[in-house]
Amino acid sequence: MGLYVPFSELSDEARTLDHAITSLMEELEAINYYHQRADVSADKALKDLMIHNRNEEIEHATMLFEWLRRAMPEFDGEMRKYLFTQAPITEVESSASEDASGGSLGIGSLRR
C-alpha cells in the first residue's frame, strides 16, 4: 500500500504493525469485492460461493483486528469502548466520558 518512511528506518514493531494493518486493508478490500459480486450475481450457486468467500475474508479480518487489539493498547482501549455496545455509535464516546467522570465535568463537587 505504501510506506511513508523507508522500511529500513522503521523499528521492528512498526514493520510488524505495517504488515498487520496492510493485511487487514487487503482483507477488507476482498470483503468488499466479494460482497459486490455476490450482490449482482444472477447465478445462485455463484452468489452462494461469493458469500462463502466473503465470510472467509471477514474471519481473516476479524483475526487481524484481534491481533492489533492485543499488540496495541490504543486499539484495545477503543475496541473496549465501542464494540458490542447498544448506544448509538456517535454517543458512545460521550457516554464513556460521563461514566468515567461520574456524570460530571470531572472537576469535582463545588459543594462543601
Secondary structure by P-SEA (a helix, b strand, c coil): cccccccccccaaaaaaaaaaaaaaaaaaaaaaaaaaaaacccaaaaaaaaaaaaaaaaaaaaaaaaaaaacaaaaaaaaacccccccccaaaaaaaaaaaccccccccccc
